[in-house]
Structures are given as structure tokens and as C-alpha cells.
Amino acid sequence: MNLRLLIKNKKAKVSVIGLGYVGLPTALELAKAGFRVFGIDIKKERVDLVNRGRSFIFDVPSSELKKVVRAKKLKAFNNHQRLQKSDIVLICVPTPLDKNKVPDISYIKNTAQEIARYLHKNQLIILESSTYPGTTREVILPELEKPVRQARGKQLKVGRDFYLAYSPERIDPGNKDYKLKDIPRVVGGITKNCTELATQFYRSFIKAEIISLSSPETAEMTKILENTFRLVNISMINELALLCGKMGIDIWEVIEAAKTKPYGFFPFYPSPKCSGHCIAIDPLYLLFKAKEYNFWPRFIELAGEINEQMPHQVITKVIWALNLKKKPVRESKILVWGVSYKKDIGDVRESAAHDIIPDLLRKGAKVDYFDPYAEEIRIGNRVLRSIKYSSEILKKYDLVLILTDHSDSTSRPEAGFNYDEIARYSKLVVDTRNAIKSRKYKNVSWF
């Protein structure tokens, strides 16, 4: 059957490669829309959980996952053989940085090679992973068009025999107002046919607008621009926060005042580090690619430098606060409040905690953490587990360091804590998120 008709009738079989923070929500939405979905992941434990209808991602309710699994609309696999029976393949694999801050696209390359093994006519391949401009055309396409990939002695040609496009994910974990199906998508294909087919596919399960672009490079650059915009502005506000601290000015009050201007200003807020898998990483992908053109984006480089220095600035603030009480960092008991990279989610990727906790431990501090969303975090070779919170337990710590401003009991009664209580019961607090709104507490230092 014609691929356009298969998409229209929801008869197309869709493989989603990578069942992480992007792949699993996408697989669920596709299954709910009526498509038959094959989830593929190299982690067997993820595959087993999905097939039992148990979610490991906060934004994917187990009840919804279990429903589509029982309806046989979604099944997960630990190999790529189902690609042979798939009409559409979505690539949702990780794109991390290596230890030298260089893009690691090995997951994309390996996935492209697996797809090439099972590539057949009338198949649509879409890359969703964040990456640098040129990845779709320069990395994936050559694998799929290699002369050794033959179909009855004839090489498959993009735009005629199979279709290739890029459409970046825009998922915002924990955002209750904008779910996956409510967020507009941009799509750029290798050829016009590729773009049209991919656009039709996303319109079949996304409620929001689907914007067709002229090329995959344009779509890839769009995602990079979105996150570079945020990195640059957050780094700028972090630098101003440091300056305001030296000048005795409350940066949070300044931001609230600036927000009253009805045009020309968009608020960004200080943080211990601009974290998460996208904002802190995507701009460095562009920085890497730009050097191929003998171009050095100094704005991005400077923003990245400021961002990487923020955990050090937090440690300096902790040392300063303890010194006022004549306490050294060594042997001080410190409670890190929140280790996820943003509020009300359990995602700890690229979190400031990965920089700050090891530094405190190296300096001899005794560190615990509390996070209602992240039961454990791996710091080097150590696995730390969240303590059980009570207001009384706060008294045993010399300092509480707020890195993540999870919603308190005033907006989420089940949370069981509020920040005024933390300020009252703690000996010292360093608040990097303005979680404690009242400025009456003399034991609190705001960042």
C-alpha cells in the first residue's frame, strides 16, 4: 500500500529507536493515535519495563503505557529486526558530549548502520535527536545510500525509493501546559517528497502546527538556535547575578521589576548551572561544526565558559556562608536540596549536582541530598540516595544548599514541605533558585 495512504489510515508500522525521555513519550503518543509501534532500545531493562506497562519517565503515566501495551499497539524489542517490517523509523537516540566536550554522534552512526541493514522501499526515516547542522545529510544519508545496500540489484535512492528527514524533538519535561502533541514541529527533508511525507506523518498525531522547512540543515539549526538562545541569556543573567551580589543588589527583585515592561524584555533567571540534555549541550554541537568553516562563535563560547564556571561560584558562596559562622567546609554537614536539572522532574542529566557534590566531597564536607523525584544519583563511582525529609532533620546540617526549586506544599500538598519551614529550621541556607521568597531570614544567602 502507498505510504501516504498508510499514514492517513494509521496503518503504518512505526519503529521508535531509543526509549528515553524523547522516544518513550513519542511511542506512547503514536500508539494512542492508533499506529502500531515497535519500541527499540539497547537497554534490556527498559524493554522489559515497557512490555510490562511500567513507565520509568515522569511524563509518561504507567496507566497510559499499560493501556497501549495491552491493546497490542506498542511492543518493545532489544534488537533492530522489526525495522524490516516498519514503514516509518524514528531515531531518538542520545547525542552526548565526550569528556573533552566534543559531540559524540556514535549512537546516531550505529543506528544508521542498523537501519541500512533493513532498509526497504517506501520507508520513511526521521532523525529527532538534537545534533549539529549537516548530520542528517552527511552522516545518515551516506549509510542508507551505500552501493552495498542493494534491493534486487538496484541501489535505493532517497526521495524516490525511501525518504529521509529531520524533525527535532521539543519536549519540555515536567511542562503541564505543553505536552508532546501540543508543541509545533519543524520538519526538513532531503527532498521535497521527504519533507511532504514527514509533515503528513506528524500531522497525523500532533495537534499543533507542523512547519515545513527547506532542508534538514535548516531544521537542525532551528533546534540549535532555540537552545543557544536560552544558554546565552541564562549565562548573561548569571553573570549579572554575580555582579549584583558584589553590589548588594537583589537580582531577583531586579528581574521582577524588569518584567513589568510590556515589550522588549523576556525574563531569564539565575541558576547553579544551565543544565539538562539540550540547553547545555546543543550550542557546543554548533561550536564544533562552525570550526569546519573556520568560524569561531565567540558568543556561544563565552556563554559556555560562564555556564561551566557557575558550580564553582556556588561553592564559593557556600564557603563564604560557612565562614561567617566560623565553620570550615571540611567536616561540615551539608544537605543538597534537589539534584535534578529543573523543578518537578527526576532527570539528573547534566545537573549542577554532578559538579557541586564531588567538589564538596573533595573539600572534606559530609554531603547528603534530598530530592523527591530522584531516589538516587551516581557521583563518580558512588551512588548516593535521597534522605527522607522532615523539618527536624534539617537541624543536624550545618548548611542546606538549594540547587533545585521543586514545588512545595503550597502548590503541591503531597510534597510535604515548604521553603519557609526550611528557612526556619535550618542553621544556614544558600538558595540558588530564589525558592525562599521572604527576605526576612538572616540565615539565608540568595544567589
Order of alpha helices (4+ residues) and beta strands (2+ residues): alpha-beta-alpha-beta-alpha-alpha-beta-beta-alpha-beta-alpha-beta-beta-beta-beta-alpha-beta-alpha-alpha-alpha-alpha-beta-alpha-beta-beta-beta-beta-alpha-beta-beta
